[in-house]
Every structure is written in C-alpha cells, then in structure tokens.
Amino acid sequence: MPDDFLDTFVAIREGDVTRLEALLRACPGLASSRLGGLAGGRTPLHVVADWPGYFPNGPRVAQLLIDTGAEVDARGEDGTGETPLHWAASSDDAAVARVLIDGGADVEAPDGSIGTPLDNAVGYGCWNVARLLVARDARVDKLWHAAALGLLDRLDELVTADPAPAQHDLDQALWHACAGGQRRAAELLVGLGADLGFTPEYGRGSVLDVASNHGTQRANLIGWLEERGARAAQ
C-alpha cells in the first residue's frame, strides 16, 4: 500500500488519469484515504487542489476522485484543517473549484486560513474562484467582499445598513477594492471617508501597491513562464 500511496500522489500531480484509474480500481477506498500520511494527512482531493494549482488534467482528476468515493468536504490533518475547496480557492484554480462545487462542496465551509472559501479567494487575490463562488451562491455579507469584487449594489446595501459600518471596515474595504482593481467601489468608499493611507495588519503595501498587483492566477502564470526562460520583450 505505501507504494500505491506514492504512485497515487505522483499520478495526480502528473495528471496521469489512466494510471490513477488503475490504482483506484485496484485499491478500494484509496480516493477517500489520507495517502498514508504522504501528503501530511491530506486526501487525494487536497493534492489536486493544492498550491500552486493547475496540475495537468486537474478537473478530470478531481472528478474521477469524487466519482470513486472521495469526500469532497474532507478536512486536512496537516494543521490547516482546510477543505479541498479552500485549497482551490487559494490558488485560483477555478476549473478544479467548479468540479468540487458541482460535487457538493460546501461553499460556506468555515475555518480556512482566512475563513470561508470566499474569504480565502478574495484575501489571496483569487478573482476567478471568487466570482465562481458568488455565482454559486456564496454569501457576500462583508464589505470587503463586495468592494473587492465590484458588486456595487451589494456594496451600497452594506454601507447604508443600520448600524453604519465602522471606519476600519470602510478602510479595509477600500484596500480590497484597490486589490481587486475596482475603481467605482474605491470612489464610493473614499467618498464615505475611507483612508487612502490604510493597510490592514495582514496586508502588504499601500492601496496603490495592491492596485498594481497581478492577482494570484496571473502571478502564478508569470512565475511559471519565467521558470521556463520566458522574458519580457525589450
């Protein structure tokens, strides 16, 4: 069985669907296993959703694992306690996230590294998964969610709610609006007195710095290209 665990891990990361199908047929229960601790107590679904994401055939692998008994909301035993959807949300792998959600993953699962999958997606600049989660009925009940995603109607509802949002909430929402490239949301918040000089304790950089960031998916792609020798034109 230890060799099967290693072979499964490698097949998932390499996107070798044929090999993975053979392993799953030969070893009932493998899809819902903890891989003998090989992945730090995580499941095969965690492995395909893991950072940096975008493993070959990732969506097909995730679907195969679900079809053969993987528990879609399993919590990792690696110290994070996150579900596979939390992982996909943190790498912006929307294709894998979509398979997980279609397979019944809880879009409101709490206790991720930031909170829910939407908390993770917005917090880590994973805009594709964030929009997917909202489209699949994840609650947008925080000012910084609505601001970062440019959901102006929802933002207006939240800023006019009773009681009125605290200054810190306005400042935090402005920072995330800038991180998400949402000028209209930023304008609304500045008009309400949000501080252009604010940076949250967990954040890095000013509102201008985060407005200049690429976001997780694009930064991931840029890093992958650079690792393979691609260079910008002079």
N, C-alpha and C positions, 0 to 999 in steps of 0.2 A: 504493500500500500504506500509506503513512503515514496517509491519511485513514481507511482501513479499521481501522487500529490504534486511532485515536481513537474512531471510531464503535463499535468493539467495547467499548472501555472504558466509554463512555457507556451503551451498551445494557445492559451488565452491571450498572452501578450503578443504572440506572433500572428494571431488571427487564423490559426490553422483549424478551421471548422471541421474538416474531415477527421483529423486526429482527435479533436475534442469529442466529436460524436462517438468515436470508437471507445474512448475512455469512459464516457458516461454510460454507454451500453454495458461495458464490462464491470463497472463498479456502481451499482445502485446506491443512491444516497450521496454520491460524490458532489452533485450540484449544490446540495444543502450543507456540505461539510465545512469544516474550518481549515481544510487542507493540512491537517496535522500540525498546525501552528506555523506552517511555512510562511504565510503572509501576516504573521503577527496576530493570529486569531480572527482574521477576516475571512469572508466567504469568497467563492469564485466570482460572485456578482460584484463584490467590492473590488476585486482585482481588475475587472474590465472597466469599472468606473473610476479607477484610481487616477491620481495625478501622474503624468500631465494630460491623460486622456487621449482620445483619438487613436487608440490602438487599432491595427488593421482588422477590418470586419467586426468592429466593436458592437454595432447594433445586432448583427446576426448572432454573435456570440452571446450577448445578453439575452436575446430571445430564446436561443437554444437552452441556456441555463434555466430560464423561467419555465420553459416547456418540460424540463426534466426534473422539476421539483425544487428549484432554488426559492428560498424565502425572500421575497422582494423587499421586505422591511427589516431584514436581519440587522442587528446592531453589531458593529465591530467590537472585538475584545482586545483591541490594540491600544486602549487607553483613550481613544476618541469617542467611542460609543456611537459613531455615526452610521446612518443607513447608506446603502449604495447611492440613493438619490442625493444625499448630502454630498457625496464624493463627486458625482457627475455635475452637480450644481457648482462645485468649487473649481472645476476645470473647464466649465462652459462647454461640455460635450453634450450638445442638445440632442443629437441623434440617439445616444445611449439613454439620456434622460427621458426621451419620448417613449422608448421601449419600456423603461421602468414604470412610467406613469400608466401606459396602456396595460401593463401587467398588474396594476393595482397598487403601486407605491403610494404612500401617504404623503401628499404634497404639503401637509401641515405637521409633519413629524418634527417634534421639538428636540432641543438639546444637541444640535450640531455645534460646530466650532464657533459659530456666531449665534445660531438659533435654528429656525426652520430652514428648509432648502431655499426659500426665497430670501431669507436673511443672508444665507451664505452667498447666493448668487449675486445679490446687489452689493454686499460687502466686499466681495472679491472682484467686482467689475465683470461679472459673467452675464453679459446682457442678453445673449441668445437664450440661455436657460431661464433667466429671469422673466423674459417675455413669454416663453413657453409655459412657465408655471402660472403666470397670470391668466393666460389663455385657458389653462386647465383648472381655473377657479381657485387658485391660491389667494388667500385674503390679502388685500392691500390695506392694512389698517395702521400703518406707521407713516408719519410724514416723510421720512427719508426714503421709503419705498416709492411713494407716489412722485416725489421730486426727482429721484434718480431715473425713473422710467418716463418722465414727462407726461404723466397721467394728470392733466391739468384739471379736469372736472373733479377727480377724486382729491387732488391737492386742495382745490377750493373748498370742498366739503370739510376736509380735515382742519384747514386753517380757520374756518369760520365756526367750528364746533364749539360747544359750551362744555367745559371751560376752554378758553383760548389757549393755544399752545404756548409753552414756556419759551423764553428766549433761547435756551440751549437747544430746544427742539427745532426752532427756526434756523439757528446757526448750523446745526447738524444737517438739516435738510438741504440747506444751500450748498454745503460742501459736497454732498452726494449728488445734487443736481449738476454741479460742475463736473464731478467724476463721470456722470452719465452723458455729458455733452448736451444738457437740456437748458438752453438759453431762456426760453419763456418761463420755465419754472424758476430759474435763478432770478429773473427780473421780478417775478411776483414776490419772491421771498425777500429780496433786497428792499422792495417797496414796503414790506412789512417790518423792516428794521433788522433783517439778518445781517450778521457781521462778516464782511469780506475778509477779515483777518483771522477768522476762526479755523482751527484744525482740531478735529476730535482726538482724544487721547490715544485711540487705537489707530489713527490715520498717519499718513506720511505726506508732508508737503502742504502747500497753500492751496487755495481754491484754483489759482492759476496753474499750479503744478499738476493737480489732478485732472484739470480740464485738458491738459496736454498729453495725458496717458493714452496708451493704445487700447486698454481693456485686455482682459485675460486671454481671450481667443486669439486676437491679433498679435499680442506679445508672444504667445506660445508659438504661433506660426513664424514670426520673425526670428525667434531663437532657433527654431528648427532649421530654417533656411541658412542662418549664419553658421550653424554647426556643420552644414554640408558645403560650406565655402561660398555661398552666395554673397555678393557685395553690392552695395548701392552704386548706381552709376555716378561717375564724377561729372 
